[in-house]
Protein backbone atom coordinates (compact mmCIF):
# COMPACT_ATOMS: atom_id res chain seq x y z
CA UNK A 1 0.00 0.00 0.00
CA UNK A 2 2.87 2.34 -0.69
CA UNK A 3 1.69 5.85 -1.46
CA UNK A 4 -1.86 5.20 -0.28
CA UNK A 5 -3.31 6.27 2.99
CA UNK A 6 -5.14 3.55 4.80
CA UNK A 7 -8.47 4.49 6.34
CA UNK A 8 -8.87 3.02 9.79
CA UNK A 9 -12.47 2.22 10.67
CA UNK A 10 -13.51 2.02 14.27
CA UNK A 11 -16.70 0.05 14.69
CA UNK A 12 -17.33 1.57 18.11
CA UNK A 13 -17.25 5.10 16.71
CA UNK A 14 -19.66 3.97 14.01
CA UNK A 15 -22.08 2.62 16.66
CA UNK A 16 -21.91 5.83 18.65
CA UNK A 17 -22.66 8.01 15.64
CA UNK A 18 -25.06 5.69 13.78
CA UNK A 19 -26.79 3.62 16.43
CA UNK A 20 -29.61 1.40 15.23
CA UNK A 21 -31.46 1.96 18.48
CA UNK A 22 -31.03 5.67 19.19
CA UNK A 23 -30.57 8.83 17.14
CA UNK A 24 -28.10 10.65 19.34
CA UNK A 25 -27.58 14.39 19.47
CA UNK A 26 -24.28 15.32 17.83
CA UNK A 27 -21.37 15.38 20.33
CA UNK A 28 -23.65 14.46 23.22
CA UNK A 29 -20.83 12.73 25.10
CA UNK A 30 -18.63 15.82 24.89
CA UNK A 31 -21.00 18.07 26.83
CA UNK A 32 -19.66 19.46 30.12
CA UNK A 33 -22.86 19.11 32.15
CA UNK A 34 -23.76 15.54 33.21
CA UNK A 35 -27.44 16.56 33.49
CA UNK A 36 -27.40 17.78 29.87
CA UNK A 37 -25.89 14.48 28.72
CA UNK A 38 -28.54 12.54 30.63
CA UNK A 39 -31.42 14.69 29.32
CA UNK A 40 -30.21 14.31 25.76
CA UNK A 41 -29.94 10.53 26.10
CA UNK A 42 -33.37 10.39 27.73
CA UNK A 43 -34.90 12.41 24.89
CA UNK A 44 -33.25 10.18 22.26
CA UNK A 45 -34.39 7.00 24.00
CA UNK A 46 -37.96 8.23 24.50
CA UNK A 47 -38.29 9.24 20.83
CA UNK A 48 -36.77 6.09 19.36
CA UNK A 49 -39.11 3.72 17.55
CA UNK A 50 -36.33 1.18 16.92
CA UNK A 51 -35.13 0.44 20.43
CA UNK A 52 -35.72 -3.06 21.77
CA UNK A 53 -35.47 -2.28 25.49
CA UNK A 54 -37.05 0.31 27.77
CA UNK A 55 -35.96 3.93 27.27
CA UNK A 56 -33.95 3.80 30.51
CA UNK A 57 -32.07 0.67 29.49
CA UNK A 58 -31.40 1.98 25.99
CA UNK A 59 -30.04 5.29 27.27
CA UNK A 60 -27.94 3.67 30.01
CA UNK A 61 -26.60 1.06 27.59
CA UNK A 62 -25.45 3.70 25.12
CA UNK A 63 -23.75 5.71 27.87
CA UNK A 64 -22.05 2.62 29.32
CA UNK A 65 -21.01 1.50 25.83
CA UNK A 66 -19.38 4.87 25.19
CA UNK A 67 -17.52 4.83 28.53
CA UNK A 68 -16.29 1.28 27.97
CA UNK A 69 -15.20 1.85 24.36
CA UNK A 70 -13.40 5.11 25.14
CA UNK A 71 -11.61 3.33 27.98
CA UNK A 72 -8.19 4.67 28.81
CA UNK A 73 -8.54 7.47 26.27
CA UNK A 74 -10.93 9.26 28.65
CA UNK A 75 -9.44 11.75 31.06
CA UNK A 76 -10.43 11.22 34.68
CA UNK A 77 -12.50 14.42 34.67
CA UNK A 78 -14.38 13.35 31.51
CA UNK A 79 -14.99 9.87 32.95
CA UNK A 80 -16.30 11.43 36.18
CA UNK A 81 -18.74 13.59 34.20
CA UNK A 82 -19.98 10.57 32.26
CA UNK A 83 -20.37 8.54 35.46
CA UNK A 84 -22.30 11.48 36.94
CA UNK A 85 -24.52 11.37 33.84
CA UNK A 86 -25.36 7.76 34.77
CA UNK A 87 -26.49 8.93 38.20
CA UNK A 88 -28.53 11.69 36.58
CA UNK A 89 -30.14 9.21 34.17
CA UNK A 90 -31.19 7.05 37.13
CA UNK A 91 -32.69 10.13 38.79
CA UNK A 92 -34.57 11.20 35.65
CA UNK A 93 -36.08 7.75 35.20
CA UNK A 94 -36.85 7.33 38.93
CA UNK A 95 -34.40 4.48 39.45
CA UNK A 96 -32.61 3.86 42.71
CA UNK A 97 -28.95 4.70 43.04
CA UNK A 98 -26.64 1.70 43.09
OpenMM code with the backbone's topology and positions (N, CA, C; nanometers):
from openmm import Vec3, app, unit

residues = "UNK UNK UNK UNK UNK UNK UNK UNK UNK UNK UNK UNK UNK UNK UNK UNK UNK UNK UNK UNK UNK UNK UNK UNK UNK UNK UNK UNK UNK UNK UNK UNK UNK UNK UNK UNK UNK UNK UNK UNK UNK UNK UNK UNK UNK UNK UNK UNK UNK UNK UNK UNK UNK UNK UNK UNK UNK UNK UNK UNK UNK UNK UNK UNK UNK UNK UNK UNK UNK UNK UNK UNK UNK UNK UNK UNK UNK UNK UNK UNK UNK UNK UNK UNK UNK UNK UNK UNK UNK UNK UNK UNK UNK UNK UNK UNK UNK UNK".split()
positions = [
    Vec3(0.0812, -0.1195, 0.0000),
    Vec3(0.0000, 0.0000, 0.0000),
    Vec3(0.0856, 0.1259, 0.0000),
    Vec3(0.1985, 0.1184, -0.0629),
    Vec3(0.2873, 0.2338, -0.0692),
    Vec3(0.2186, 0.3484, -0.1426),
    Vec3(0.2270, 0.4680, -0.0838),
    Vec3(0.1687, 0.5847, -0.1456),
    Vec3(0.0207, 0.6053, -0.1163),
    Vec3(-0.0439, 0.5063, -0.0605),
    Vec3(-0.1859, 0.5201, -0.0280),
    Vec3(-0.2032, 0.5343, 0.1224),
    Vec3(-0.2993, 0.6162, 0.1573),
    Vec3(-0.3312, 0.6271, 0.2990),
    Vec3(-0.4375, 0.5250, 0.3310),
    Vec3(-0.4199, 0.4588, 0.4395),
    Vec3(-0.5139, 0.3553, 0.4797),
    Vec3(-0.6157, 0.4150, 0.5769),
    Vec3(-0.7411, 0.3975, 0.5474),
    Vec3(-0.8467, 0.4488, 0.6340),
    Vec3(-0.8751, 0.3466, 0.7429),
    Vec3(-0.8605, 0.3900, 0.8655),
    Vec3(-0.8866, 0.3024, 0.9789),
    Vec3(-1.0315, 0.3225, 1.0218),
    Vec3(-1.1072, 0.2136, 1.0263),
    Vec3(-1.2472, 0.2222, 1.0667),
    Vec3(-1.2614, 0.1687, 1.2074),
    Vec3(-1.3256, 0.2439, 1.2894),
    Vec3(-1.3509, 0.2022, 1.4267),
    Vec3(-1.4980, 0.1708, 1.4403),
    Vec3(-1.5300, 0.0449, 1.4618),
    Vec3(-1.6703, 0.0054, 1.4693),
    Vec3(-1.7402, 0.0715, 1.5860),
    Vec3(-1.6687, 0.0956, 1.6952),
    Vec3(-1.7330, 0.1573, 1.8109),
    Vec3(-1.7717, 0.3023, 1.7826),
    Vec3(-1.6902, 0.3728, 1.7084),
    Vec3(-1.7248, 0.5101, 1.6707),
    Vec3(-1.8459, 0.5097, 1.5784),
    Vec3(-1.8520, 0.4111, 1.4915),
    Vec3(-1.9664, 0.3974, 1.4012),
    Vec3(-2.0952, 0.3744, 1.4806),
    Vec3(-2.0898, 0.2906, 1.5838),
    Vec3(-2.2079, 0.2621, 1.6659),
    Vec3(-2.2530, 0.3888, 1.7379),
    Vec3(-2.1572, 0.4621, 1.7908),
    Vec3(-2.1912, 0.5834, 1.8654),
    Vec3(-2.2569, 0.6877, 1.7753),
    Vec3(-2.2099, 0.6991, 1.6523),
    Vec3(-2.2661, 0.8006, 1.5637),
    Vec3(-2.3870, 0.7517, 1.4853),
    Vec3(-2.3961, 0.6225, 1.4599),
    Vec3(-2.5059, 0.5693, 1.3784),
    Vec3(-2.5735, 0.4512, 1.4467),
    Vec3(-2.6138, 0.4689, 1.5684),
    Vec3(-2.6789, 0.3619, 1.6427),
    Vec3(-2.8088, 0.3195, 1.5766),
    Vec3(-2.8332, 0.1890, 1.5752),
    Vec3(-2.9610, 0.1398, 1.5231),
    Vec3(-3.0741, 0.1641, 1.6217),
    Vec3(-3.0421, 0.1819, 1.7467),
    Vec3(-3.1462, 0.1962, 1.8484),
    Vec3(-3.1797, 0.3417, 1.8801),
    Vec3(-3.0812, 0.4277, 1.8792),
    Vec3(-3.1031, 0.5670, 1.9188),
    Vec3(-3.0427, 0.6635, 1.8172),
    Vec3(-3.1122, 0.7723, 1.7924),
    Vec3(-3.0573, 0.8827, 1.7139),
    Vec3(-3.0034, 0.9827, 1.8147),
    Vec3(-2.8728, 0.9814, 1.8320),
    Vec3(-2.8100, 1.0653, 1.9337),
    Vec3(-2.7855, 1.2068, 1.8828),
    Vec3(-2.7941, 1.3003, 1.9755),
    Vec3(-2.7577, 1.4388, 1.9470),
    Vec3(-2.6082, 1.4419, 1.9170),
    Vec3(-2.5689, 1.5216, 1.8213),
    Vec3(-2.4279, 1.5316, 1.7831),
    Vec3(-2.3434, 1.5762, 1.9030),
    Vec3(-2.2344, 1.5086, 1.9254),
    Vec3(-2.1375, 1.5381, 2.0327),
    Vec3(-2.1978, 1.5330, 2.1727),
    Vec3(-2.2988, 1.4526, 2.1914),
    Vec3(-2.3650, 1.4461, 2.3221),
    Vec3(-2.2677, 1.4080, 2.4336),
    Vec3(-2.1734, 1.3201, 2.4055),
    Vec3(-2.0827, 1.2729, 2.5101),
    Vec3(-1.9713, 1.3727, 2.5403),
    Vec3(-1.9644, 1.4803, 2.4646),
    Vec3(-1.8627, 1.5824, 2.4890),
    Vec3(-1.9154, 1.7013, 2.5678),
    Vec3(-2.0425, 1.6988, 2.6027),
    Vec3(-2.1000, 1.8074, 2.6826),
    Vec3(-2.0336, 1.8109, 2.8206),
    Vec3(-2.0301, 1.9302, 2.8809),
    Vec3(-1.9665, 1.9455, 3.0116),
    Vec3(-2.0598, 1.9160, 3.1286),
    Vec3(-2.1893, 1.9282, 3.1070),
    Vec3(-2.2860, 1.9111, 3.2149),
    Vec3(-2.3456, 1.7694, 3.2125),
    Vec3(-2.3214, 1.6895, 3.3165),
    Vec3(-2.3765, 1.5536, 3.3211),
    Vec3(-2.5290, 1.5505, 3.3059),
    Vec3(-2.5983, 1.6508, 3.3607),
    Vec3(-2.7442, 1.6559, 3.3488),
    Vec3(-2.7863, 1.6762, 3.2038),
    Vec3(-2.7101, 1.7567, 3.1288),
    Vec3(-2.7398, 1.7776, 2.9866),
    Vec3(-2.7210, 1.6493, 2.9071),
    Vec3(-2.6150, 1.5765, 2.9377),
    Vec3(-2.5892, 1.4484, 2.8717),
    Vec3(-2.7061, 1.3535, 2.8987),
    Vec3(-2.7454, 1.3443, 3.0242),
    Vec3(-2.8543, 1.2541, 3.0632),
    Vec3(-2.9859, 1.2937, 2.9969),
    Vec3(-3.0168, 1.4225, 2.9952),
    Vec3(-3.1420, 1.4686, 2.9323),
    Vec3(-3.1433, 1.4393, 2.7826),
    Vec3(-3.0300, 1.4578, 2.7180),
    Vec3(-3.0211, 1.4308, 2.5756),
    Vec3(-3.0410, 1.2817, 2.5472),
    Vec3(-2.9781, 1.1969, 2.6269),
    Vec3(-2.9941, 1.0530, 2.6102),
    Vec3(-3.1381, 1.0105, 2.6379),
    Vec3(-3.1969, 1.0708, 2.7399),
    Vec3(-3.3366, 1.0394, 2.7725),
    Vec3(-3.4272, 1.0750, 2.6546),
    Vec3(-3.4073, 1.1940, 2.6004),
    Vec3(-3.4897, 1.2406, 2.4890),
    Vec3(-3.4733, 1.1472, 2.3679),
    Vec3(-3.3500, 1.1093, 2.3377),
    Vec3(-3.3247, 1.0178, 2.2258),
    Vec3(-3.3915, 0.8829, 2.2479),
    Vec3(-3.3815, 0.8314, 2.3695),
    Vec3(-3.4395, 0.7002, 2.3999),
    Vec3(-3.5919, 0.7040, 2.3973),
    Vec3(-3.6500, 0.8112, 2.4482),
    Vec3(-3.7959, 0.8230, 2.4504),
    Vec3(-3.8525, 0.8346, 2.3087),
    Vec3(-3.7813, 0.9024, 2.2201),
    Vec3(-3.8292, 0.9238, 2.0830),
    Vec3(-3.8090, 0.8038, 1.9915),
    Vec3(-3.7140, 0.7182, 2.0255),
    Vec3(-3.6768, 0.6091, 1.9361),
    Vec3(-3.7907, 0.5096, 1.9149),
    Vec3(-3.8116, 0.4748, 1.7900),
    Vec3(-3.9105, 0.3721, 1.7546),
    Vec3(-3.8414, 0.2376, 1.7301),
    Vec3(-3.7078, 0.2390, 1.7268),
    Vec3(-3.6325, 0.1184, 1.6920),
    Vec3(-3.5722, 0.0462, 1.8117),
    Vec3(-3.5774, 0.1072, 1.9276),
    Vec3(-3.5131, 0.0437, 2.0433),
    Vec3(-3.5876, -0.0836, 2.0816),
    Vec3(-3.5131, -0.1772, 2.1389),
    Vec3(-3.5716, -0.3057, 2.1767),
    Vec3(-3.5958, -0.3151, 2.3270),
    Vec3(-3.5333, -0.2273, 2.4023),
    Vec3(-3.5468, -0.2283, 2.5486),
    Vec3(-3.6238, -0.1037, 2.5920),
    Vec3(-3.6390, -0.0886, 2.7233),
    Vec3(-3.7048, 0.0307, 2.7766),
    Vec3(-3.6175, 0.1535, 2.7472),
    Vec3(-3.6769, 0.2729, 2.7497),
    Vec3(-3.5961, 0.3935, 2.7266),
    Vec3(-3.4786, 0.4044, 2.8249),
    Vec3(-3.5036, 0.3723, 2.9526),
    Vec3(-3.3952, 0.3795, 3.0508),
    Vec3(-3.2800, 0.2873, 3.0116),
    Vec3(-3.3116, 0.1629, 2.9824),
    Vec3(-3.2065, 0.0665, 2.9486),
    Vec3(-3.1328, 0.1055, 2.8218),
    Vec3(-3.2039, 0.1559, 2.7232),
    Vec3(-3.1396, 0.1980, 2.5985),
    Vec3(-3.0429, 0.3140, 2.6224),
    Vec3(-3.0885, 0.4127, 2.6977),
    Vec3(-3.0040, 0.5295, 2.7267),
    Vec3(-2.8824, 0.4894, 2.8098),
    Vec3(-2.9046, 0.4092, 2.9143),
    Vec3(-2.7939, 0.3666, 3.0008),
    Vec3(-2.6959, 0.2789, 2.9237),
    Vec3(-2.7476, 0.1931, 2.8379),
    Vec3(-2.6601, 0.1058, 2.7585),
    Vec3(-2.5700, 0.1864, 2.6665),
    Vec3(-2.6257, 0.2883, 2.6030),
    Vec3(-2.5452, 0.3698, 2.5124),
    Vec3(-2.4374, 0.4458, 2.5893),
    Vec3(-2.4722, 0.4984, 2.7049),
    Vec3(-2.3746, 0.5707, 2.7874),
    Vec3(-2.2642, 0.4764, 2.8360),
    Vec3(-2.3027, 0.3608, 2.8846),
    Vec3(-2.2049, 0.2617, 2.9316),
    Vec3(-2.1168, 0.2149, 2.8169),
    Vec3(-2.1770, 0.1910, 2.7016),
    Vec3(-2.1013, 0.1501, 2.5832),
    Vec3(-1.9941, 0.2543, 2.5509),
    Vec3(-2.0333, 0.3810, 2.5508),
    Vec3(-1.9383, 0.4873, 2.5192),
    Vec3(-1.8233, 0.4906, 2.6205),
    Vec3(-1.8559, 0.4812, 2.7482),
    Vec3(-1.7524, 0.4833, 2.8527),
    Vec3(-1.6570, 0.3653, 2.8348),
    Vec3(-1.7126, 0.2480, 2.8114),
    Vec3(-1.6285, 0.1280, 2.7968),
    Vec3(-1.5425, 0.1326, 2.6718),
    Vec3(-1.5969, 0.1822, 2.5607),
    Vec3(-1.5202, 0.1855, 2.4362),
    Vec3(-1.4126, 0.2925, 2.4406),
    Vec3(-1.4399, 0.4041, 2.5059),
    Vec3(-1.3398, 0.5114, 2.5138),
    Vec3(-1.2259, 0.4706, 2.6065),
    Vec3(-1.2608, 0.3918, 2.7084),
    Vec3(-1.1611, 0.3327, 2.7976),
    Vec3(-1.0546, 0.4272, 2.8484),
    Vec3(-0.9301, 0.3886, 2.8261),
    Vec3(-0.8188, 0.4665, 2.8810),
    Vec3(-0.7939, 0.5969, 2.8068),
    Vec3(-0.8671, 0.6199, 2.6986),
    Vec3(-0.8541, 0.7472, 2.6275),
    Vec3(-0.9330, 0.8596, 2.6941),
    Vec3(-1.0170, 0.8244, 2.7912),
    Vec3(-1.0933, 0.9261, 2.8648),
    Vec3(-1.0080, 0.9834, 2.9775),
    Vec3(-1.0118, 1.1146, 2.9907),
    Vec3(-0.9444, 1.1748, 3.1055),
    Vec3(-1.0276, 1.1424, 3.2294),
    Vec3(-0.9689, 1.1539, 3.3453),
    Vec3(-1.0435, 1.1223, 3.4678),
    Vec3(-1.1591, 1.2205, 3.4871),
    Vec3(-1.1406, 1.3467, 3.4501),
    Vec3(-1.2500, 1.4425, 3.4668),
    Vec3(-1.3652, 1.4112, 3.3706),
    Vec3(-1.3340, 1.3704, 3.2478),
    Vec3(-1.4380, 1.3347, 3.1513),
    Vec3(-1.5115, 1.2099, 3.1975),
    Vec3(-1.4366, 1.1104, 3.2460),
    Vec3(-1.4991, 0.9871, 3.2949),
    Vec3(-1.5899, 1.0176, 3.4142),
    Vec3(-1.5471, 1.1050, 3.5033),
    Vec3(-1.6296, 1.1430, 3.6182),
    Vec3(-1.7601, 1.2094, 3.5736),
    Vec3(-1.7521, 1.2945, 3.4707),
    Vec3(-1.8737, 1.3591, 3.4196),
    Vec3(-1.9686, 1.2566, 3.3588),
    Vec3(-1.9141, 1.1599, 3.2866),
    Vec3(-1.9981, 1.0569, 3.2258),
    Vec3(-2.0586, 0.9651, 3.3321),
    Vec3(-1.9822, 0.9340, 3.4359),
    Vec3(-2.0367, 0.8542, 3.5464),
    Vec3(-2.1462, 0.9331, 3.6195),
    Vec3(-2.1267, 1.0641, 3.6318),
    Vec3(-2.2300, 1.1483, 3.6941),
    Vec3(-2.3553, 1.1513, 3.6065),
    Vec3(-2.3371, 1.1422, 3.4754),
    Vec3(-2.4516, 1.1374, 3.3843),
    Vec3(-2.5323, 1.0090, 3.4073),
    Vec3(-2.4657, 0.9005, 3.4435),
    Vec3(-2.5364, 0.7760, 3.4770),
    Vec3(-2.6258, 0.7981, 3.5988),
    Vec3(-2.5713, 0.8632, 3.6998),
    Vec3(-2.6488, 0.8932, 3.8204),
    Vec3(-2.7687, 0.9805, 3.7852),
    Vec3(-2.7459, 1.0786, 3.7003),
    Vec3(-2.8532, 1.1687, 3.6584),
    Vec3(-2.9601, 1.0940, 3.5775),
    Vec3(-2.9180, 1.0023, 3.4924),
    Vec3(-3.0143, 0.9208, 3.4169),
    Vec3(-3.1031, 0.8405, 3.5119),
    Vec3(-3.0407, 0.7813, 3.6140),
    Vec3(-3.1188, 0.7054, 3.7127),
    Vec3(-3.2208, 0.7963, 3.7814),
    Vec3(-3.1791, 0.9180, 3.8139),
    Vec3(-3.2692, 1.0131, 3.8792),
    Vec3(-3.3855, 1.0495, 3.7867),
    Vec3(-3.3551, 1.0813, 3.6620),
    Vec3(-3.4573, 1.1199, 3.5648),
    Vec3(-3.5624, 1.0103, 3.5485),
    Vec3(-3.5164, 0.8856, 3.5425),
    Vec3(-3.6076, 0.7748, 3.5205),
    Vec3(-3.6629, 0.7155, 3.6515),
    Vec3(-3.6311, 0.7782, 3.7649),
    Vec3(-3.6851, 0.7328, 3.8925),
    Vec3(-3.6300, 0.6000, 3.9391),
    Vec3(-3.5057, 0.5714, 3.9038),
    Vec3(-3.4403, 0.4480, 3.9453),
    Vec3(-3.3575, 0.4730, 4.0692),
    Vec3(-3.3419, 0.3722, 4.1504),
    Vec3(-3.2609, 0.3864, 4.2713),
    Vec3(-3.1127, 0.3883, 4.2373),
    Vec3(-3.0412, 0.4625, 4.3170),
    Vec3(-2.8952, 0.4702, 4.3043),
    Vec3(-2.8353, 0.3368, 4.3456),
    Vec3(-2.7309, 0.2957, 4.2747),
    Vec3(-2.6644, 0.1696, 4.3092),
    Vec3(-2.5472, 0.1929, 4.3981),
] * unit.nanometer
topology = app.Topology()
chain = topology.addChain("A")
for resn in residues:
    res = topology.addResidue(resn, chain)
    for name in ("N", "CA", "C"):
        topology.addAtom(name, app.Element.getBySymbol(name[0]), res)
